[in-house]
Amino acid sequence: MTAKKVLIVGGSGLIGHALFPFLSKQGFNVKKLSRIPTAQQPCWNIKHKTFDLKDFSQPDIIINLAGENIAEGRWTKKRKQALFDSRILSTALLAQHFTDQKFSPQLFINASAIGFYGSKNLICDEQSPAGYNFLSKLSHQWEKSCDPLLATETRLVKIRTGIVLSPKGGALAKMLPAFKLAVGGKIGTGKQIMSWIDLTDFCRAILFIINTQSIQGAINLTAPNPVSNQIFSKALAHQLSRPCICRIPVLLIKILFGEMGDELLLSGCAVQPKKLLNADFKFKFATIEECLANQLKGSS
């Protein structure tokens, strides 16, 4: 039996680096869509709207993770436009390309984020409405840009991902140096909610989505137990056998990071993975203590 072809778009980041070997070990034929033309790798040119997919012209599954890092640099007007363009333009191009083909992929998984919901004190699931801040608008437009695929036979899934935890990148990697030096601690009041997911469970959830035909539409990829920033900070310090007595003042965050700091560091939302749980997905690392113990084995 021929292995299903999985094309990963935007595979150079933390998630892409983990997904590639994970899905390969599951027996899939996995390749990344590159922006640099090579003899064998599928490639594309977003500016010129061209594709050279080679032997992946008819992929069974597409996982689109493309988009510039949301947490790098202040959100100037120019930076915001780059964040929009790197997501919306690339996703729209992919959706249009595969909509125009006579061949329809079996599954298209498009990245999104729990920023879709904005900053809410209420518990959110996939039925909750979008928020009104920058991240909400960005996520909403990102999801809409792949909607042309709804007119095809392709199963469309939009993964609203929480904070993916791994010492190899992302938020946890940025926090570790300070916590290892015993100068880490809560941000602001520490009351803001962090909806997170272990990188291992993220990959497992993607495999579950691939294998579960009934799953479609928006799917929250978060662990079922979100925590406050204060609880997260204490759990991280405990895992590293360090104290947790420091605090980063709200004013400092706003001075250093502006709007980005306000939305990413000082705000949050308690997001539940209702659709995954209803489909009987089992989280391997459901609590923050289990996740940090898994990701930080041997760290001190």
HELIX and SHEET records of a PDB file:
HELIX    1   1 LEU A   14  LYS A   25  1                                  12    
HELIX    2   2 LYS A   54  PHE A   56  5                                   3    
HELIX    3   3 LYS A   77  ASP A  100  1                                  24    
HELIX    4   4 ILE A  114  TYR A  117  5                                   4    
HELIX    5   5 PHE A  134  LYS A  144  1                                  11    
HELIX    6   6 ASP A  147  ALA A  151  5                                   5    
HELIX    7   7 GLY A  170  LYS A  180  1                                  11    
HELIX    8   8 LEU A  199  ASN A  211  1                                  13    
HELIX    9   9 ASN A  229  GLN A  239  1                                  11    
HELIX   10  10 VAL A  250  LEU A  264  1                                  15    
HELIX   11  11 LYS A  274  ASN A  278  1                                   5    
HELIX   12  12 ILE A  288  GLN A  295  1                                   8    
SHEET    1   A 6 ASN A  29  LEU A  33  0                                        
SHEET    2   A 6 LYS A   5  VAL A   9  1                                        
SHEET    3   A 6 ILE A  61  ASN A  64  1                                        
SHEET    4   A 6 LEU A 107  ALA A 113  1                                        
SHEET    5   A 6 ARG A 155  THR A 161  1                                        
SHEET    6   A 6 GLY A 217  LEU A 221  1                                        
SHEET    1   B 2 CYS A  43  ASN A  45  0                                        
SHEET    2   B 2 THR A  50  ASP A  52 -1                                        
SHEET    1   C 2 LYS A 120  CYS A 124  0                                        
SHEET    2   C 2 CYS A 269  VAL A 271  1                                        
SHEET    1   D 2 ILE A 163  LEU A 165  0                                        
SHEET    2   D 2 TRP A 196  ASP A 198  1                                        
SHEET    1   E 2 GLY A 185  ILE A 187  0                                        
SHEET    2   E 2 CYS A 246  ILE A 248  1                                        
SHEET    1   F 2 ILE A 193  MET A 194  0                                        
SHEET    2   F 2 VAL A 227  SER A 228 -1                                        
END                                                                             
